């Protein structure tokens, strides 16, 4: 799963940084390029929302598996069945979000909101200090 997230999330992260840089310098561009940059930004945000939704859905399915095993009266089965289901249940208890940057960050909506808040705060800081 690590290579999958590297192929999907890291390009979005790089493109988001470049997109915020372009958005910061919109006043220096002709109107046609401004529209192009805004459309690219909207598609980029849509793609990030899609990946975040898929990550949340993956975790939700994992929670459904955990609840189904827990409610299945597994403790009434044979010892071998109990052992196997306990291993599955133990694995299902950990959250299963997409991760990137070697597990440094999990892709979920709260992470996406934090990224946008930090980026807009940085742009606002640059605007206040007169560097834009």
Phi and psi in radians as a Rosetta constraint file:
Dihedral C 1 N 2 CA 2 C 2 CIRCULARHARMONIC -1.138 0.35
Dihedral N 2 CA 2 C 2 N 3 CIRCULARHARMONIC -0.733 0.35
Dihedral C 2 N 3 CA 3 C 3 CIRCULARHARMONIC -1.192 0.35
Dihedral N 3 CA 3 C 3 N 4 CIRCULARHARMONIC -0.559 0.35
Dihedral C 3 N 4 CA 4 C 4 CIRCULARHARMONIC -1.124 0.35
Dihedral N 4 CA 4 C 4 N 5 CIRCULARHARMONIC -0.775 0.35
Dihedral C 4 N 5 CA 5 C 5 CIRCULARHARMONIC -1.249 0.35
Dihedral N 5 CA 5 C 5 N 6 CIRCULARHARMONIC -0.553 0.35
Dihedral C 5 N 6 CA 6 C 6 CIRCULARHARMONIC -1.125 0.35
Dihedral N 6 CA 6 C 6 N 7 CIRCULARHARMONIC -0.630 0.35
Dihedral C 6 N 7 CA 7 C 7 CIRCULARHARMONIC -1.310 0.35
Dihedral N 7 CA 7 C 7 N 8 CIRCULARHARMONIC -0.444 0.35
Dihedral C 7 N 8 CA 8 C 8 CIRCULARHARMONIC -1.821 0.35
Dihedral N 8 CA 8 C 8 N 9 CIRCULARHARMONIC -0.720 0.35
Dihedral C 8 N 9 CA 9 C 9 CIRCULARHARMONIC -1.559 0.35
Dihedral N 9 CA 9 C 9 N 10 CIRCULARHARMONIC -0.746 0.35
Dihedral C 9 N 10 CA 10 C 10 CIRCULARHARMONIC -1.059 0.35
Dihedral N 10 CA 10 C 10 N 11 CIRCULARHARMONIC -0.731 0.35
Dihedral C 10 N 11 CA 11 C 11 CIRCULARHARMONIC -1.076 0.35
Dihedral N 11 CA 11 C 11 N 12 CIRCULARHARMONIC -0.613 0.35
Dihedral C 11 N 12 CA 12 C 12 CIRCULARHARMONIC -1.148 0.35
Dihedral N 12 CA 12 C 12 N 13 CIRCULARHARMONIC -0.666 0.35
Dihedral C 12 N 13 CA 13 C 13 CIRCULARHARMONIC -1.138 0.35
Dihedral N 13 CA 13 C 13 N 14 CIRCULARHARMONIC -0.776 0.35
Dihedral C 13 N 14 CA 14 C 14 CIRCULARHARMONIC -1.144 0.35
Dihedral N 14 CA 14 C 14 N 15 CIRCULARHARMONIC -0.762 0.35
Dihedral C 14 N 15 CA 15 C 15 CIRCULARHARMONIC -1.140 0.35
Dihedral N 15 CA 15 C 15 N 16 CIRCULARHARMONIC -0.605 0.35
Dihedral C 15 N 16 CA 16 C 16 CIRCULARHARMONIC -1.147 0.35
Dihedral N 16 CA 16 C 16 N 17 CIRCULARHARMONIC -0.720 0.35
Dihedral C 16 N 17 CA 17 C 17 CIRCULARHARMONIC -1.104 0.35
Dihedral N 17 CA 17 C 17 N 18 CIRCULARHARMONIC -0.793 0.35
Dihedral C 17 N 18 CA 18 C 18 CIRCULARHARMONIC -1.149 0.35
Dihedral N 18 CA 18 C 18 N 19 CIRCULARHARMONIC -0.636 0.35
Dihedral C 18 N 19 CA 19 C 19 CIRCULARHARMONIC -1.158 0.35
Dihedral N 19 CA 19 C 19 N 20 CIRCULARHARMONIC -0.723 0.35
Dihedral C 19 N 20 CA 20 C 20 CIRCULARHARMONIC -1.130 0.35
Dihedral N 20 CA 20 C 20 N 21 CIRCULARHARMONIC -0.622 0.35
Dihedral C 20 N 21 CA 21 C 21 CIRCULARHARMONIC -1.109 0.35
Dihedral N 21 CA 21 C 21 N 22 CIRCULARHARMONIC -0.754 0.35
Dihedral C 21 N 22 CA 22 C 22 CIRCULARHARMONIC -1.157 0.35
Dihedral N 22 CA 22 C 22 N 23 CIRCULARHARMONIC -0.678 0.35
Dihedral C 22 N 23 CA 23 C 23 CIRCULARHARMONIC -1.119 0.35
Dihedral N 23 CA 23 C 23 N 24 CIRCULARHARMONIC -0.520 0.35
Dihedral C 23 N 24 CA 24 C 24 CIRCULARHARMONIC -1.204 0.35
Dihedral N 24 CA 24 C 24 N 25 CIRCULARHARMONIC -0.472 0.35
Dihedral C 24 N 25 CA 25 C 25 CIRCULARHARMONIC -1.933 0.35
Dihedral N 25 CA 25 C 25 N 26 CIRCULARHARMONIC 0.566 0.35
Dihedral C 25 N 26 CA 26 C 26 CIRCULARHARMONIC -1.138 0.35
Dihedral N 26 CA 26 C 26 N 27 CIRCULARHARMONIC -0.570 0.35
Dihedral C 26 N 27 CA 27 C 27 CIRCULARHARMONIC -1.199 0.35
Dihedral N 27 CA 27 C 27 N 28 CIRCULARHARMONIC -0.274 0.35
Dihedral C 27 N 28 CA 28 C 28 CIRCULARHARMONIC -1.641 0.35
Dihedral N 28 CA 28 C 28 N 29 CIRCULARHARMONIC -0.015 0.35
Dihedral C 28 N 29 CA 29 C 29 CIRCULARHARMONIC -1.863 0.35
Dihedral N 29 CA 29 C 29 N 30 CIRCULARHARMONIC 2.674 0.35
Dihedral C 29 N 30 CA 30 C 30 CIRCULARHARMONIC -1.129 0.35
Dihedral N 30 CA 30 C 30 N 31 CIRCULARHARMONIC 2.808 0.35
Dihedral C 30 N 31 CA 31 C 31 CIRCULARHARMONIC -1.073 0.35
Dihedral N 31 CA 31 C 31 N 32 CIRCULARHARMONIC -0.624 0.35
Dihedral C 31 N 32 CA 32 C 32 CIRCULARHARMONIC -1.094 0.35
Dihedral N 32 CA 32 C 32 N 33 CIRCULARHARMONIC -0.742 0.35
Dihedral C 32 N 33 CA 33 C 33 CIRCULARHARMONIC -1.214 0.35
Dihedral N 33 CA 33 C 33 N 34 CIRCULARHARMONIC -0.544 0.35
Dihedral C 33 N 34 CA 34 C 34 CIRCULARHARMONIC -1.098 0.35
Dihedral N 34 CA 34 C 34 N 35 CIRCULARHARMONIC -0.764 0.35
Dihedral C 34 N 35 CA 35 C 35 CIRCULARHARMONIC -1.117 0.35
Dihedral N 35 CA 35 C 35 N 36 CIRCULARHARMONIC -0.734 0.35
Dihedral C 35 N 36 CA 36 C 36 CIRCULARHARMONIC -1.073 0.35
Dihedral N 36 CA 36 C 36 N 37 CIRCULARHARMONIC -0.774 0.35
Dihedral C 36 N 37 CA 37 C 37 CIRCULARHARMONIC -1.140 0.35
Dihedral N 37 CA 37 C 37 N 38 CIRCULARHARMONIC -0.718 0.35
Dihedral C 37 N 38 CA 38 C 38 CIRCULARHARMONIC -1.134 0.35
Dihedral N 38 CA 38 C 38 N 39 CIRCULARHARMONIC -0.697 0.35
Dihedral C 38 N 39 CA 39 C 39 CIRCULARHARMONIC -1.154 0.35
Dihedral N 39 CA 39 C 39 N 40 CIRCULARHARMONIC -0.743 0.35
Dihedral C 39 N 40 CA 40 C 40 CIRCULARHARMONIC -1.045 0.35
Dihedral N 40 CA 40 C 40 N 41 CIRCULARHARMONIC -0.733 0.35
Dihedral C 40 N 41 CA 41 C 41 CIRCULARHARMONIC -1.106 0.35
Dihedral N 41 CA 41 C 41 N 42 CIRCULARHARMONIC -0.755 0.35
Dihedral C 41 N 42 CA 42 C 42 CIRCULARHARMONIC -1.126 0.35
Dihedral N 42 CA 42 C 42 N 43 CIRCULARHARMONIC -0.725 0.35
Dihedral C 42 N 43 CA 43 C 43 CIRCULARHARMONIC -1.152 0.35
Dihedral N 43 CA 43 C 43 N 44 CIRCULARHARMONIC -0.642 0.35
Dihedral C 43 N 44 CA 44 C 44 CIRCULARHARMONIC -1.128 0.35
Dihedral N 44 CA 44 C 44 N 45 CIRCULARHARMONIC -0.776 0.35
Dihedral C 44 N 45 CA 45 C 45 CIRCULARHARMONIC -1.132 0.35
Dihedral N 45 CA 45 C 45 N 46 CIRCULARHARMONIC -0.682 0.35
Dihedral C 45 N 46 CA 46 C 46 CIRCULARHARMONIC -1.080 0.35
Dihedral N 46 CA 46 C 46 N 47 CIRCULARHARMONIC -0.722 0.35
Dihedral C 46 N 47 CA 47 C 47 CIRCULARHARMONIC -1.136 0.35
Dihedral N 47 CA 47 C 47 N 48 CIRCULARHARMONIC -0.708 0.35
Dihedral C 47 N 48 CA 48 C 48 CIRCULARHARMONIC -1.156 0.35
Dihedral N 48 CA 48 C 48 N 49 CIRCULARHARMONIC -0.661 0.35
Dihedral C 48 N 49 CA 49 C 49 CIRCULARHARMONIC -1.123 0.35
Dihedral N 49 CA 49 C 49 N 50 CIRCULARHARMONIC -0.666 0.35
Dihedral C 49 N 50 CA 50 C 50 CIRCULARHARMONIC -1.122 0.35
Dihedral N 50 CA 50 C 50 N 51 CIRCULARHARMONIC -0.798 0.35
Dihedral C 50 N 51 CA 51 C 51 CIRCULARHARMONIC -1.148 0.35
Dihedral N 51 CA 51 C 51 N 52 CIRCULARHARMONIC -0.679 0.35
Dihedral C 51 N 52 CA 52 C 52 CIRCULARHARMONIC -1.130 0.35
Dihedral N 52 CA 52 C 52 N 53 CIRCULARHARMONIC -0.681 0.35
Dihedral C 52 N 53 CA 53 C 53 CIRCULARHARMONIC -1.110 0.35
Dihedral N 53 CA 53 C 53 N 54 CIRCULARHARMONIC -0.732 0.35
Dihedral C 53 N 54 CA 54 C 54 CIRCULARHARMONIC -1.144 0.35
Dihedral N 54 CA 54 C 54 N 55 CIRCULARHARMONIC -0.643 0.35
Dihedral C 54 N 55 CA 55 C 55 CIRCULARHARMONIC -1.153 0.35
Dihedral N 55 CA 55 C 55 N 56 CIRCULARHARMONIC -0.758 0.35
Dihedral C 55 N 56 CA 56 C 56 CIRCULARHARMONIC -1.121 0.35
Dihedral N 56 CA 56 C 56 N 57 CIRCULARHARMONIC -0.672 0.35
Dihedral C 56 N 57 CA 57 C 57 CIRCULARHARMONIC -1.146 0.35
Dihedral N 57 CA 57 C 57 N 58 CIRCULARHARMONIC -0.682 0.35
Dihedral C 57 N 58 CA 58 C 58 CIRCULARHARMONIC -1.058 0.35
Dihedral N 58 CA 58 C 58 N 59 CIRCULARHARMONIC -0.768 0.35
Dihedral C 58 N 59 CA 59 C 59 CIRCULARHARMONIC -1.176 0.35
Dihedral N 59 CA 59 C 59 N 60 CIRCULARHARMONIC -0.651 0.35
Dihedral C 59 N 60 CA 60 C 60 CIRCULARHARMONIC -1.123 0.35
Dihedral N 60 CA 60 C 60 N 61 CIRCULARHARMONIC -0.733 0.35
Dihedral C 60 N 61 CA 61 C 61 CIRCULARHARMONIC -1.103 0.35
Dihedral N 61 CA 61 C 61 N 62 CIRCULARHARMONIC -0.668 0.35
Dihedral C 61 N 62 CA 62 C 62 CIRCULARHARMONIC -1.090 0.35
Dihedral N 62 CA 62 C 62 N 63 CIRCULARHARMONIC -0.722 0.35
Dihedral C 62 N 63 CA 63 C 63 CIRCULARHARMONIC -1.159 0.35
Dihedral N 63 CA 63 C 63 N 64 CIRCULARHARMONIC -0.626 0.35
Dihedral C 63 N 64 CA 64 C 64 CIRCULARHARMONIC -1.144 0.35
Dihedral N 64 CA 64 C 64 N 65 CIRCULARHARMONIC -0.681 0.35
Dihedral C 64 N 65 CA 65 C 65 CIRCULARHARMONIC -1.114 0.35
Dihedral N 65 CA 65 C 65 N 66 CIRCULARHARMONIC -0.747 0.35
Dihedral C 65 N 66 CA 66 C 66 CIRCULARHARMONIC -1.064 0.35
Dihedral N 66 CA 66 C 66 N 67 CIRCULARHARMONIC -0.805 0.35
Dihedral C 66 N 67 CA 67 C 67 CIRCULARHARMONIC -1.138 0.35
Dihedral N 67 CA 67 C 67 N 68 CIRCULARHARMONIC -0.682 0.35
Dihedral C 67 N 68 CA 68 C 68 CIRCULARHARMONIC -1.124 0.35
Dihedral N 68 CA 68 C 68 N 69 CIRCULARHARMONIC -0.734 0.35
Dihedral C 68 N 69 CA 69 C 69 CIRCULARHARMONIC -1.174 0.35
Dihedral N 69 CA 69 C 69 N 70 CIRCULARHARMONIC -0.739 0.35
Dihedral C 69 N 70 CA 70 C 70 CIRCULARHARMONIC -1.141 0.35
Dihedral N 70 CA 70 C 70 N 71 CIRCULARHARMONIC -0.606 0.35
Dihedral C 70 N 71 CA 71 C 71 CIRCULARHARMONIC -1.596 0.35
Dihedral N 71 CA 71 C 71 N 72 CIRCULARHARMONIC 0.114 0.35
Dihedral C 71 N 72 CA 72 C 72 CIRCULARHARMONIC -1.589 0.35
Dihedral N 72 CA 72 C 72 N 73 CIRCULARHARMONIC 0.144 0.35
Dihedral C 72 N 73 CA 73 C 73 CIRCULARHARMONIC 0.985 0.35
Dihedral N 73 CA 73 C 73 N 74 CIRCULARHARMONIC 0.787 0.35
Dihedral C 73 N 74 CA 74 C 74 CIRCULARHARMONIC -1.138 0.35
Dihedral N 74 CA 74 C 74 N 75 CIRCULARHARMONIC -0.426 0.35
Dihedral C 74 N 75 CA 75 C 75 CIRCULARHARMONIC -1.244 0.35
Dihedral N 75 CA 75 C 75 N 76 CIRCULARHARMONIC -0.150 0.35
Dihedral C 75 N 76 CA 76 C 76 CIRCULARHARMONIC -1.642 0.35
Dihedral N 76 CA 76 C 76 N 77 CIRCULARHARMONIC -0.004 0.35
Dihedral C 76 N 77 CA 77 C 77 CIRCULARHARMONIC -1.524 0.35
Dihedral N 77 CA 77 C 77 N 78 CIRCULARHARMONIC -3.004 0.35
Dihedral C 77 N 78 CA 78 C 78 CIRCULARHARMONIC -1.253 0.35
Dihedral N 78 CA 78 C 78 N 79 CIRCULARHARMONIC 2.827 0.35
Dihedral C 78 N 79 CA 79 C 79 CIRCULARHARMONIC -1.053 0.35
Dihedral N 79 CA 79 C 79 N 80 CIRCULARHARMONIC -0.649 0.35
Dihedral C 79 N 80 CA 80 C 80 CIRCULARHARMONIC -1.154 0.35
Dihedral N 80 CA 80 C 80 N 81 CIRCULARHARMONIC -0.730 0.35
Dihedral C 80 N 81 CA 81 C 81 CIRCULARHARMONIC -1.118 0.35
Dihedral N 81 CA 81 C 81 N 82 CIRCULARHARMONIC -0.727 0.35
Dihedral C 81 N 82 CA 82 C 82 CIRCULARHARMONIC -1.051 0.35
Dihedral N 82 CA 82 C 82 N 83 CIRCULARHARMONIC -0.758 0.35
Dihedral C 82 N 83 CA 83 C 83 CIRCULARHARMONIC -1.119 0.35
Dihedral N 83 CA 83 C 83 N 84 CIRCULARHARMONIC -0.793 0.35
Dihedral C 83 N 84 CA 84 C 84 CIRCULARHARMONIC -1.130 0.35
Dihedral N 84 CA 84 C 84 N 85 CIRCULARHARMONIC -0.767 0.35
Dihedral C 84 N 85 CA 85 C 85 CIRCULARHARMONIC -1.218 0.35
Dihedral N 85 CA 85 C 85 N 86 CIRCULARHARMONIC -0.546 0.35
Dihedral C 85 N 86 CA 86 C 86 CIRCULARHARMONIC -1.149 0.35
Dihedral N 86 CA 86 C 86 N 87 CIRCULARHARMONIC -0.661 0.35
Dihedral C 86 N 87 CA 87 C 87 CIRCULARHARMONIC -1.132 0.35
Dihedral N 87 CA 87 C 87 N 88 CIRCULARHARMONIC -0.751 0.35
Dihedral C 87 N 88 CA 88 C 88 CIRCULARHARMONIC -1.134 0.35
Dihedral N 88 CA 88 C 88 N 89 CIRCULARHARMONIC -0.750 0.35
Dihedral C 88 N 89 CA 89 C 89 CIRCULARHARMONIC -1.126 0.35
Dihedral N 89 CA 89 C 89 N 90 CIRCULARHARMONIC -0.685 0.35
Dihedral C 89 N 90 CA 90 C 90 CIRCULARHARMONIC -1.129 0.35
Dihedral N 90 CA 90 C 90 N 91 CIRCULARHARMONIC -0.692 0.35
Dihedral C 90 N 91 CA 91 C 91 CIRCULARHARMONIC -1.231 0.35
Dihedral N 91 CA 91 C 91 N 92 CIRCULARHARMONIC -0.607 0.35
Dihedral C 91 N 92 CA 92 C 92 CIRCULARHARMONIC -1.308 0.35
Dihedral N 92 CA 92 C 92 N 93 CIRCULARHARMONIC -0.269 0.35
Dihedral C 92 N 93 CA 93 C 93 CIRCULARHARMONIC -1.311 0.35
Dihedral N 93 CA 93 C 93 N 94 CIRCULARHARMONIC -0.366 0.35
Dihedral C 93 N 94 CA 94 C 94 CIRCULARHARMONIC -1.429 0.35
Dihedral N 94 CA 94 C 94 N 95 CIRCULARHARMONIC 2.450 0.35
Dihedral C 94 N 95 CA 95 C 95 CIRCULARHARMONIC -1.110 0.35
Dihedral N 95 CA 95 C 95 N 96 CIRCULARHARMONIC 2.489 0.35
Dihedral C 95 N 96 CA 96 C 96 CIRCULARHARMONIC -2.066 0.35
Dihedral N 96 CA 96 C 96 N 97 CIRCULARHARMONIC 1.187 0.35
Dihedral C 96 N 97 CA 97 C 97 CIRCULARHARMONIC -1.609 0.35
Dihedral N 97 CA 97 C 97 N 98 CIRCULARHARMONIC 2.755 0.35
Dihedral C 97 N 98 CA 98 C 98 CIRCULARHARMONIC -1.127 0.35
Dihedral N 98 CA 98 C 98 N 99 CIRCULARHARMONIC 2.472 0.35
Dihedral C 98 N 99 CA 99 C 99 CIRCULARHARMONIC -2.206 0.35
Dihedral N 99 CA 99 C 99 N 100 CIRCULARHARMONIC 2.637 0.35
Dihedral C 99 N 100 CA 100 C 100 CIRCULARHARMONIC -2.501 0.35
Dihedral N 100 CA 100 C 100 N 101 CIRCULARHARMONIC 3.004 0.35
Dihedral C 100 N 101 CA 101 C 101 CIRCULARHARMONIC 0.988 0.35
Dihedral N 101 CA 101 C 101 N 102 CIRCULARHARMONIC 0.853 0.35
Dihedral C 101 N 102 CA 102 C 102 CIRCULARHARMONIC 1.021 0.35
Dihedral N 102 CA 102 C 102 N 103 CIRCULARHARMONIC 0.719 0.35
Dihedral C 102 N 103 CA 103 C 103 CIRCULARHARMONIC 1.431 0.35
Dihedral N 103 CA 103 C 103 N 104 CIRCULARHARMONIC 0.146 0.35
Dihedral C 103 N 104 CA 104 C 104 CIRCULARHARMONIC -1.187 0.35
Dihedral N 104 CA 104 C 104 N 105 CIRCULARHARMONIC -0.635 0.35
Dihedral C 104 N 105 CA 105 C 105 CIRCULARHARMONIC -2.359 0.35
Dihedral N 105 CA 105 C 105 N 106 CIRCULARHARMONIC 2.538 0.35
Dihedral C 105 N 106 CA 106 C 106 CIRCULARHARMONIC -1.789 0.35
Dihedral N 106 CA 106 C 106 N 107 CIRCULARHARMONIC 2.415 0.35
Dihedral C 106 N 107 CA 107 C 107 CIRCULARHARMONIC -1.479 0.35
Dihedral N 107 CA 107 C 107 N 108 CIRCULARHARMONIC 1.887 0.35
Dihedral C 107 N 108 CA 108 C 108 CIRCULARHARMONIC -2.663 0.35
Dihedral N 108 CA 108 C 108 N 109 CIRCULARHARMONIC 3.014 0.35
Dihedral C 108 N 109 CA 109 C 109 CIRCULARHARMONIC -1.098 0.35
Dihedral N 109 CA 109 C 109 N 110 CIRCULARHARMONIC -0.640 0.35
Dihedral C 109 N 110 CA 110 C 110 CIRCULARHARMONIC -1.136 0.35
Dihedral N 110 CA 110 C 110 N 111 CIRCULARHARMONIC -0.644 0.35
Dihedral C 110 N 111 CA 111 C 111 CIRCULARHARMONIC -1.152 0.35
Dihedral N 111 CA 111 C 111 N 112 CIRCULARHARMONIC -0.719 0.35
Dihedral C 111 N 112 CA 112 C 112 CIRCULARHARMONIC -1.107 0.35
Dihedral N 112 CA 112 C 112 N 113 CIRCULARHARMONIC -0.700 0.35
Dihedral C 112 N 113 CA 113 C 113 CIRCULARHARMONIC -1.128 0.35
Dihedral N 113 CA 113 C 113 N 114 CIRCULARHARMONIC -0.716 0.35
Dihedral C 113 N 114 CA 114 C 114 CIRCULARHARMONIC -1.110 0.35
Dihedral N 114 CA 114 C 114 N 115 CIRCULARHARMONIC -0.728 0.35
Dihedral C 114 N 115 CA 115 C 115 CIRCULARHARMONIC -1.074 0.35
Dihedral N 115 CA 115 C 115 N 116 CIRCULARHARMONIC -0.794 0.35
Dihedral C 115 N 116 CA 116 C 116 CIRCULARHARMONIC -1.152 0.35
Dihedral N 116 CA 116 C 116 N 117 CIRCULARHARMONIC -0.689 0.35
Dihedral C 116 N 117 CA 117 C 117 CIRCULARHARMONIC -1.108 0.35
Dihedral N 117 CA 117 C 117 N 118 CIRCULARHARMONIC -0.755 0.35
Dihedral C 117 N 118 CA 118 C 118 CIRCULARHARMONIC -1.151 0.35
Dihedral N 118 CA 118 C 118 N 119 CIRCULARHARMONIC -0.724 0.35
Dihedral C 118 N 119 CA 119 C 119 CIRCULARHARMONIC -1.148 0.35
Dihedral N 119 CA 119 C 119 N 120 CIRCULARHARMONIC -0.774 0.35
Dihedral C 119 N 120 CA 120 C 120 CIRCULARHARMONIC -1.202 0.35
Dihedral N 120 CA 120 C 120 N 121 CIRCULARHARMONIC -0.574 0.35
Dihedral C 120 N 121 CA 121 C 121 CIRCULARHARMONIC -1.132 0.35
Dihedral N 121 CA 121 C 121 N 122 CIRCULARHARMONIC -0.706 0.35
Dihedral C 121 N 122 CA 122 C 122 CIRCULARHARMONIC -1.131 0.35
Dihedral N 122 CA 122 C 122 N 123 CIRCULARHARMONIC -0.760 0.35
Dihedral C 122 N 123 CA 123 C 123 CIRCULARHARMONIC -1.118 0.35
Dihedral N 123 CA 123 C 123 N 124 CIRCULARHARMONIC -0.688 0.35
Dihedral C 123 N 124 CA 124 C 124 CIRCULARHARMONIC -1.134 0.35
Dihedral N 124 CA 124 C 124 N 125 CIRCULARHARMONIC -0.709 0.35
Dihedral C 124 N 125 CA 125 C 125 CIRCULARHARMONIC -1.074 0.35
Dihedral N 125 CA 125 C 125 N 126 CIRCULARHARMONIC -0.771 0.35
Dihedral C 125 N 126 CA 126 C 126 CIRCULARHARMONIC -1.127 0.35
Dihedral N 126 CA 126 C 126 N 127 CIRCULARHARMONIC -0.634 0.35
Dihedral C 126 N 127 CA 127 C 127 CIRCULARHARMONIC -1.194 0.35
Dihedral N 127 CA 127 C 127 N 128 CIRCULARHARMONIC -0.712 0.35
Dihedral C 127 N 128 CA 128 C 128 CIRCULARHARMONIC -1.180 0.35
Dihedral N 128 CA 128 C 128 N 129 CIRCULARHARMONIC -0.698 0.35
Dihedral C 128 N 129 CA 129 C 129 CIRCULARHARMONIC -1.357 0.35
Dihedral N 129 CA 129 C 129 N 130 CIRCULARHARMONIC -0.088 0.35
Dihedral C 129 N 130 CA 130 C 130 CIRCULARHARMONIC 1.461 0.35
Dihedral N 130 CA 130 C 130 N 131 CIRCULARHARMONIC 0.288 0.35
Dihedral C 130 N 131 CA 131 C 131 CIRCULARHARMONIC -1.542 0.35
Dihedral N 131 CA 131 C 131 N 132 CIRCULARHARMONIC -0.065 0.35
